[in-house]
Every structure is written in structure tokens, then in C-alpha cells.
Amino acid sequence: MPQDLIRSYLRALLGGLLLVACGAPPEDMPSEEPLGTEEAALCSGLSVTSLSADGASSYQGELAGSGTWAVTTSSNGVRLEYRLDGKLITTEDRLNTADTWFVSQAGITCGLHVLKVEAWPLVVDSSGNRTVCWSNSKAIYKHVRQECPTVAAGANHTAELMEDGSVRAWGYNQYGQLG
């Protein structure tokens, strides 16, 4: 216990000597740069110059879409984000000033869906550090309909999906096929 007390006193004494020898920090020490200032300077003048959808469709529960994008030449890439009905499908960084985007998603349910593609300019420095210019985005929306089978026929019965979502069935019902 006394050794711990002695060590504490020695640390305090040595710390004080270092401050005297090296000088205390100035009272008017500049504050740190506000967060986002470096990004704002780096992203100034950068933008997504074009973002288009060549097409989007759905077949048998799988959605596919593609299009093109371009960014200002001071930017050396783009961050792309794909959402279906507001839910994130995936994101990707593409290093180029213009290229094609494409996305696909399985398990699409029947009905009308909204595909959103959003793009932000991206700067990658020589060390590989990536800066996404979050305030300079461009987005496009594409409506995609996944058709629902409206009529299903068995050997002796038929069922139809109605516009309101209900199902009507008719035919031979010996084994409960209709209900």
C-alpha cells in the first residue's frame, strides 16, 4: 500500500516537471474542426449528373432492373443503394465516372412494387479512404408489377383470384378441393 502511494506522488511530480519543462498547453488552443467540414470541402461541386432506369420488370417472383449513372469528373465513383418498397435490397460502390447499374431480387410477391435507386458521388483517395458525398444524391423510382395467377384449374375444379383479393372456386368438390 505505501508503495502505491509513493508511485502516485512520483507520477504527479514527474508530470508537473514535464509541464514546466515543455510548457503548458496554451489557453487559446484552437478547437477541433467541426465534423463534416472536411467532407463538405471534399464534396463541393461534386454531383450525380445522370441516373436513369432502362427498365425494370418482374417474372415468376424475381425482379430485375438496370440503368445508367454518371458523376462529375472530380468524383471517381458512386455509391448506389437499391430499395424495394422502402426496404433495402443492397448497396454497392462503383469506381468509375459513368457506368451501368443492375439489381435483382427473388421472392417478389404479387402486386405493384416500387423500386428506388439512389446514387451519391464517391471520392476514393490514394490510400483507399472512401468519402461518400451524402448531401448530393439523385434518386429514381420505377413501378414494377408482379402478376398474380388469376385462374388455377384442377382436373374437375377451378379457382380464380378476384381483384379484391378474395378467391372464388367452382367444380367437383368430393375431396374438399373448393374449400
Summary of the structure (lengths in Angstrom):
residues: 179
radius of gyration: 30.9
end to end distance: 83.9
largest distance: 100.9
contacts: 434
relative contact order: 0.15
helix: 16%
strand: 48%
